[in-house]
Amino acid sequence: MTIHHKKINSKVFIFLFFLLLFSYIYSRSDTLIVAIDGNPVSLDPRIGYTQVSEHVYGLIFNSLVKYDKNLNIVPDLAEKWEIEGYKKFTFYLKKGVKFQDGRELTSKDVAYTFLSLMDKNFISIKKRSVENIEKIVPQGKYKITFFLKKPDFNFLSKVISPGIGIVEYGSPKDVSKSPIGTGPFKLINYKYGERIVLERNEDYFGEKPKIKKLILKIIPDESTIALELRKGSVDCTINTLSPDTIYEIKKEKTLQIKVERGTNYQYIGLNMEDKYLKNKDVRKAIAYGLNLDEIIKYLYRGYVKRAYTILPPQHPFYSDKVIKYNYNPQLAKKFLKKAHLKKITLEYKASTNLKYLQQAQVFQYQLKKIGINLKITSFEFATVISDIINGNFQMYSLMWIGANLTDDFFYDLFYSKNTPPNGYNRGRFSNKEMDILLLNLQNCLNVRKRKKIDEKIQYLISDELPYISLWYVDTIFVGKRDLKDIELDPTGSLSFLTVIHR
């Protein structure tokens, strides 16, 4: 009897072992660990404005409309909409959409979201998106109309995902601590500096995510992300690794790399009031003196694509009828000579980020050949931004993330009266022809005419050079080889996590 008892125990033990093993494998297959390189500023979709914030709460909340892969505006919470004179926008909401606490979404929630943003006591950088709204009128549970003070061709792009997500009626001023949305995932736990745990929303109105549990592991250090990918303790990441690191990771047999042409735009900003840079010939000398193709090939390993204008090529109003400054050091010297200059020194402000310091050093090396000495000064990013906003700079380089998806952005950047804090004309560019074009664009409601104005604006920017266009940054996914259906978005969002699986 004793021997028989031992045999039973051993069989039970084997059964339990394989049961636990199967459970572990199944739980791992249903869980995805994703490395992100920073903490969200806020998970309130009316407040959070950083890239990390928008990417994370974009998984929790929905907006009225969203972009597809080709940057067309398509339905999200609204199944359709009507536009009257670009001054009256009526949205018809999808029925049966539920918040993650089980309550149905209605026009009352949409109105509350936008009215809270319009409240003078509500503090958010996104108030600019609602300043043209005159009134909001819910018409039953599933219909809502926005009346604008003046026509706005790009109003849909101001209410788009992830910019302004819809929160529940009666939500507190900051829902960041316990965000409840209608999105594909719901928040389970957030530990600052460590991880954000999300779980599949089983009541999601769209196609449910294939992954049940999502762990966003916060790892600010790039080398640590690469190490954890190699060890297998992280499943994947997007847009956190430098081109050099990705080049090395290519050798790893357990990892795969996916690349999508991106829309985020890198540029060199110039102070148009500076004693040297206010001369267009000096600006053209800089543009012709930079060998961008060489920088793209060697510094960025081909993971950025040359930009000649601000709008990405996917945009319907993108124009290639611009001046293209291909590397020409002899022509650069001629423009410098035309400005009655042989050698000059310019200050280039950069953050302490190693990647941007290396980039600045390459600019320095190339421009020295044509007689321009770059004096690089580096500070913490907050200091650099503060100096740029206050006009305390000659040259700098920054990236626009997402903002260049609408042609309204030209007005913010280059209208002469939109210097900080009124807008983003940080270089203090003032040009009468540009002002006329931008005002005409603001009032133009015809697509064909608007496209022609945009062409003229893009050409004028390339001629006057308040910005020197550099490149669009690719969206780059790195992850385990067993991951399937990786559908990257050109904006670099985390939307691919709703369809990815093992």
Beta strands, then each sheet from edge to edge (+ up, - down):
strand 1: 31-36
strand 2: 65-67
strand 3: 73-75
strand 4: 78-84
strand 5: 88-93
strand 6: 133-138
strand 7: 143-148
strand 8: 185-191
strand 9: 195-200
strand 10: 213-218
strand 11: 236-238
strand 12: 255-270
strand 13: 304-306
strand 14: 344-351
strand 15: 372-379
strand 16: 395-400
strand 17: 467-480
sheet 1: 8+ 9- 10+ 1+ 11+ 17- 12+ 16- 14- 15-
sheet 2: 8+ 9- 10+ 1+ 11+ 17- 13+
sheet 3: 2+ 3-
sheet 4: 4+ 5- 7+ 6-
end
